[in-house]
Amino acid sequence: MSTYYQRKEARIQAAMATLTINTDIFGTFALVPSTSKRIGVYSVTINETGKVPFAERCTCPGNAEHGCRCTHMIATDRMFLRTSMYVFRRMQAV
């Protein structure tokens, strides 16, 4: 039997595997599919003012209505952190 945290981690991993990063005239955003039984894709606004971009807002009900940090934002943050760590390691190897 899996715990709440194991199920949440599985949802985050699934979201990381399928999210896409896009840019438009308003900035950078990620399209992340719903991690629950709902059907849909949520848009996560990405703040690029620092060294590592991070998720700022999400259009899912959890974040849009309640302001909580959702799995879509966590998945987006982890994707950027993983990418920046890969680039950092590659730069050190040169």
Secondary structure, DSSP 8 states (H G I E B T S, - for coil): ---HHHHHHHHHHHHHHH-EEEEETTEEEEEEE-SSSS--EEEEEEE-SSSS-EEEEE-SHHHHHH----HHHHHHHHHHHHHHHHHHHHHHH-
